[in-house]
Every structure is written in C-alpha cells, then in structure tokens.
Amino acid sequence: DIEMAAETLRITLNEHPKSAALHNAKGLLHLEMAEYVQSIQSFETVTTSIPDNADAHINLGMAYLQQGDPSGAITAAKKGFLITNPFHSNIIKMAKILESAVSIQAIDRLQIDRMYTTLIGAYPHNKVLIYQYISDLLAQGRDARALDFMEMAIVRFGYDDGILQHGVSVRAKIGPMRLENGSRSAGSLSLCALVGANCPSLEKRLAALKGQVQEIVAVSIGATEEVLQIAKTFGAQVYHIDDYPLVKSPWDLATQMAVGEQCLRVDLRSGKSGELA
C-alpha cells in the first residue's frame, strides 16, 4: 500500500532527517505517485548534500523526464554517469532518458552519439553500456556504426556471448571492406592476409590493421569456422585456397583478388609483421 509506505517513510525520515537513502526512497515514492515536484525536491536534497551520489542524479533525471523536462533529465543523468561506473539499472534508465528526449525532438541523434561516446570513453570496459548502445544503433537501422562498436566489444570482451554471430550477420548486410574493381588509385592499400586453424589474437590484429587499408582479402588455408567468422566480421573478403587449384600459392590468390595499388601481406597464423608487395 503506497499510502502506508509513505507514512512509514515520513516517520523514519523524522527520526533520520539527514539520511540520503531515505530521501532517495522518498523521491522514488513520489515518482511512482506522479508527484514530480516533490520527487525532484527529494532527489535534489540528496545531490546537494552528497554530490557524488550517482543514483540520486540519475533518479533526478527520470523525475525531470516524467515531468516533461528532457533537458533537465539529460543534465542530471549525465552527472550521475560521470561520477561512478554505472550499474545495469542505471544504463537502462539513461537509455530511456536519451531515447525519450529524441522522440520529442529535445535533442538530436548527434548529441546522443556524443553522450554515448563520452560515457564509453569514460568507462571503456563497461560491457552493458556498449551493448546498450549497439542495441540502440541496430534499432535505428544504423548497421555500420553498430558494427564498429561490435568490433570494439569483441576486442575488449571476447565473443563467447554470441556477439560474433551477430557481427557476421550485420556485416553480411553492409558487405565487406572492398575497393571497386579497377580503382587502383594512387595510394590505395589492400590487406592480403592468410588465415588458418590457429590465428593468435586475430580480432585484435585485424582491428589494428583495418584502419590502415581500404580493403581486406583473406585466404583460408584450413581455417576454422570461428576464424572465418572473425575475419568476415572485421570486413574481410574470404577465399578458400582449395577452391582455386590452378593458383600457384595462397599469396598469389590474395594478390589476384586484391584491387589496391599495393598489398600489405600479413600471415595472421603467425605473430610476424607484414610486408608491402
């Protein structure tokens, strides 16, 4: 019963008037009762007395949002996220604040992207935050940007949770990194890579290399399905040497399929650096 809870909270607050936890609870109770002014007052009592209380800032953001003030909501919530490493429940609240603000055109997508990237920069190993952003991007149909953050997540957290399969699916929609046929423009560079059953730190090496090239051509020499999925997710055009019996060597196949003016040849089965060809 809300009224009974409110009375109990009032009595307890009279006994402990400086308790931040009780003021926070009072704010949540007012929020549930749609008493937004009182809710905001309760949360501001906490944020004023304890400025580093992240929960109170984010709850204050929810109160502003439900009151119809998305700008106040974003300001308050952002303070909360920049104070301490956010918990899962706070991530969901922040996402709700951001998406609600967009829906009423209070802020645009560019501002949301900046806020997410700021938060991810501040908390680079917060998996929930990165996955929430990926989910939002996919929901918006922004597959290319979502894939960029999928690749980031794979490098940072691995791929035992199924993200690799999602990455392959999204990459199939937008296609591999590719130069148009015949566009051997000056300075264009293709990564010509060999992959096999064992490619140590493959995702990290591809993430580091892909920023240097305009396309990736990978030739498989008995590579496992997992290796192939990683290569495809990071943008590789994959060819199997067994499908080309007339080609002299895997390197020949890779350079034949590449379009860049030059090829950076890297054997990803070893830890050796590449060479230009």
C-alpha positions in Angstrom: 0.0 0.0 0.0 1.6 3.3 -1.2 0.0 5.4 1.5 1.2 3.2 4.3 4.7 3.2 2.7 4.6 7.0 2.5 3.6 7.3 6.2 6.3 4.8 7.3 8.9 6.7 5.3 7.7 10.1 6.8 8.1 8.8 10.3 11.5 7.3 9.6 12.7 10.5 8.0 11.7 12.5 11.1 14.0 10.2 13.0 16.8 10.3 10.5 16.4 13.6 8.6 19.9 13.5 7.0 19.6 10.0 5.5 20.4 10.2 1.8 19.0 6.7 1.3 15.7 7.7 2.9 15.4 10.9 0.8 16.2 8.9 -2.3 13.5 6.4 -1.4 11.1 9.3 -0.8 11.9 10.6 -4.2 11.2 7.2 -5.8 7.9 7.0 -3.9 6.8 10.5 -5.1 7.9 9.5 -8.6 5.7 6.4 -8.5 2.8 8.6 -7.4 3.4 11.0 -10.3 4.2 13.8 -7.8 7.1 15.1 -9.8 7.8 18.4 -8.0 8.2 16.6 -4.6 10.2 13.8 -6.3 12.6 16.3 -7.7 12.9 18.1 -4.3 13.8 14.8 -2.6 16.4 13.8 -5.1 17.9 17.3 -5.1 18.2 17.1 -1.3 20.5 14.1 -1.9 22.5 15.6 -4.8 23.1 18.8 -2.8 24.2 17.0 0.4 26.1 14.2 -1.4 27.1 15.5 -4.9 28.8 12.1 -5.8 25.6 10.1 -5.3 25.2 8.7 -8.8 21.8 7.0 -8.2 20.2 10.2 -7.0 21.4 12.2 -10.1 20.0 9.5 -12.4 16.8 9.2 -10.5 16.5 13.0 -10.7 16.9 12.7 -14.4 14.0 10.3 -14.5 11.9 12.7 -12.5 12.6 15.6 -14.8 11.9 13.3 -17.8 8.5 12.3 -16.5 7.7 15.9 -15.6 8.3 16.8 -19.2 11.7 18.4 -19.0 14.1 16.3 -21.1 16.9 18.9 -21.0 16.9 18.8 -17.2 16.7 15.0 -17.4 19.8 14.7 -19.6 21.8 17.2 -17.5 21.1 15.3 -14.2 21.6 11.9 -15.7 24.9 12.8 -17.3 26.2 14.0 -14.0 25.3 10.6 -12.5 27.1 8.7 -15.1 30.3 10.8 -15.0 30.5 10.2 -11.2 30.9 6.5 -11.0 30.8 3.3 -13.0 27.2 2.9 -13.9 25.2 -0.2 -12.9 22.9 -2.1 -15.3 19.7 -0.5 -14.0 21.2 2.9 -14.5 22.2 2.1 -18.0 18.6 1.3 -18.9 17.4 4.5 -17.2 19.9 6.5 -19.2 18.9 4.9 -22.4 15.3 5.6 -21.7 16.1 9.3 -21.0 18.1 9.6 -24.2 15.5 7.9 -26.4 12.6 9.9 -24.8 14.4 13.1 -25.4 14.9 12.3 -29.1 11.3 11.2 -29.5 10.1 14.7 -28.6 12.9 16.3 -30.6 14.6 17.8 -27.5 18.0 16.7 -28.7 19.2 15.1 -32.0 20.9 11.9 -32.7 24.3 13.6 -33.0 24.0 14.8 -29.4 23.1 11.3 -28.2 26.0 9.8 -30.1 28.3 12.3 -28.4 26.9 11.4 -25.0 27.3 7.7 -25.6 30.8 8.0 -26.9 31.7 10.3 -23.9 30.4 7.7 -21.5 32.1 4.8 -23.3 35.3 6.8 -23.3 35.0 7.3 -19.6 34.0 3.6 -18.9 35.7 1.7 -21.8 35.2 -1.7 -20.1 31.6 -1.3 -19.2 30.1 -4.1 -21.3 26.5 -3.2 -20.5 26.9 0.3 -21.7 28.5 -0.6 -25.0 25.9 -3.4 -25.7 23.1 -1.0 -24.9 24.5 1.5 -27.5 24.8 -1.3 -30.0 21.2 -2.3 -29.4 20.0 1.3 -29.9 22.0 1.7 -33.1 20.6 -1.6 -34.6 17.1 -0.5 -33.6 17.7 2.7 -35.6 19.0 0.8 -38.6 22.5 2.3 -38.3 24.2 -1.0 -39.0 27.7 0.3 -40.0 28.1 2.3 -36.7 26.7 -0.6 -34.7 29.3 -2.9 -36.4 32.1 -0.6 -35.4 31.1 -0.9 -31.7 30.6 -4.7 -32.1 34.2 -5.0 -33.3 35.2 -2.9 -30.3 33.3 -5.2 -28.0 34.8 -8.3 -29.5 38.3 -6.9 -29.0 37.6 -5.9 -25.4 35.3 -8.7 -24.1 35.7 -11.6 -26.4 32.9 -13.3 -28.3 31.7 -16.2 -26.1 28.3 -14.5 -25.6 27.1 -14.7 -29.2 28.1 -11.3 -30.4 30.3 -12.8 -33.1 27.3 -14.4 -34.8 25.5 -11.0 -34.7 28.6 -9.4 -36.1 28.7 -11.8 -39.1 25.0 -11.1 -39.7 25.4 -7.4 -39.7 28.5 -7.5 -41.9 26.6 -9.6 -44.4 24.1 -6.8 -44.7 26.5 -4.0 -45.3 29.2 -6.0 -47.1 33.0 -6.4 -46.7 35.6 -3.8 -46.9 36.1 -3.5 -50.7 37.6 -1.3 -53.4 35.7 -1.1 -56.6 37.1 -3.2 -59.5 39.6 -1.2 -61.5 40.0 1.6 -58.9 43.7 1.1 -58.3 44.0 4.7 -57.2 47.3 6.1 -56.1 48.0 5.2 -52.5 45.2 2.6 -52.2 46.3 -0.3 -50.0 44.8 -3.8 -49.7 45.5 -6.1 -46.7 46.3 -9.5 -48.2 46.1 -12.0 -45.3 46.5 -15.7 -44.8 44.3 -17.4 -42.1 44.4 -20.9 -40.8 43.2 -23.1 -38.0 45.2 -21.1 -35.4 45.4 -17.3 -35.6 46.5 -15.8 -32.3 44.7 -12.6 -31.3 43.1 -12.4 -34.7 40.4 -9.9 -33.7 43.0 -7.6 -32.2 45.3 -7.7 -35.1 42.5 -7.1 -37.7 41.2 -4.2 -35.6 44.7 -2.7 -35.7 45.2 -3.3 -39.4 41.9 -2.3 -40.8 42.4 1.3 -40.2 45.5 1.3 -42.4 43.9 -0.2 -45.5 41.0 0.2 -47.9 40.1 -3.4 -48.3 40.9 -6.8 -46.7 41.4 -10.0 -48.6 41.8 -13.2 -46.6 42.8 -16.5 -48.0 41.8 -19.5 -45.9 44.2 -22.4 -45.5 42.1 -24.8 -43.4 40.7 -22.1 -41.2 38.1 -23.0 -38.6 34.6 -21.6 -38.8 35.3 -19.3 -35.8 38.4 -17.8 -37.5 36.4 -17.3 -40.7 33.6 -15.5 -38.7 36.1 -13.2 -37.0 37.7 -12.4 -40.4 34.3 -11.7 -42.0 33.0 -9.6 -39.1 36.1 -7.3 -39.4 35.4 -6.8 -43.1 37.5 -9.5 -44.9 36.6 -10.9 -48.3 37.3 -14.6 -47.6 38.5 -17.0 -50.3 39.4 -20.7 -49.8 42.6 -21.9 -51.4 41.1 -25.3 -52.1 38.6 -23.7 -54.4 41.4 -22.4 -56.7 43.5 -25.5 -57.6 45.2 -23.7 -60.5 46.6 -20.9 -58.4 50.2 -21.4 -57.5 50.1 -20.2 -53.9 47.8 -18.6 -51.3 49.7 -15.3 -51.7 49.1 -15.3 -55.5 45.4 -15.8 -54.8 45.3 -13.0 -52.3 47.1 -10.5 -54.7 44.9 -11.6 -57.6 41.7 -10.8 -55.6 43.0 -7.5 -54.2 42.4 -4.2 -56.0 44.7 -1.8 -54.1 47.7 -0.3 -55.8 49.8 -2.0 -53.2 49.2 -5.1 -50.9 50.2 -5.4 -47.3 50.9 -9.1 -46.9 50.4 -10.5 -43.4 50.3 -14.1 -42.4 47.8 -14.0 -39.5 48.7 -17.5 -38.5 51.9 -16.1 -37.0 52.8 -13.1 -35.0 55.1 -11.7 -37.7 54.6 -8.2 -39.1 53.6 -7.7 -42.7 55.4 -6.6 -45.8 54.4 -4.5 -48.8 54.2 -6.2 -52.2 
